[in-house]
Amino acid sequence: MSDLSAKTKEIEKTLDNICSDWVGIGSQLTAARMALMELKRLASIGAPPERKRGHWVARGEYTIECSECGFLRAIRSKFCPDCGADMRGKENDSQRSN
């Protein structure tokens, strides 16, 4: 069980105790329950998948190719418009090794 899941269960138990003890705090309790539901939703989503890293490879005088998917184009960009790879891979890799 993740740390966030454990915390949400702890908060839910506390809210249940408050409900049984204090009946007259409706709007605050509703807001707290909504916040707890949002925490549970966020905990279930998890981390997004890591983006692929690539670089542009020259393929002739006016053409470059994505090293990840082979998409051909004439203009360099930070991301491949076909597969979404981060095309700053070589620069990022060299910065990590320092």
HELIX and SHEET records of a PDB file:
HELIX    1   1 ASP A    3  ASP A   21  1                                  19    
HELIX    2   2 GLY A   26  ILE A   45  1                                  20    
HELIX    3   3 GLY A   89  SER A   97  1                                   9    
SHEET    1   A 3 TRP A  56  ALA A  58  0                                        
SHEET    2   A 3 ILE A  64  CYS A  66 -1                                        
SHEET    3   A 3 LEU A  72  ARG A  73 -1                                        
END                                                                             
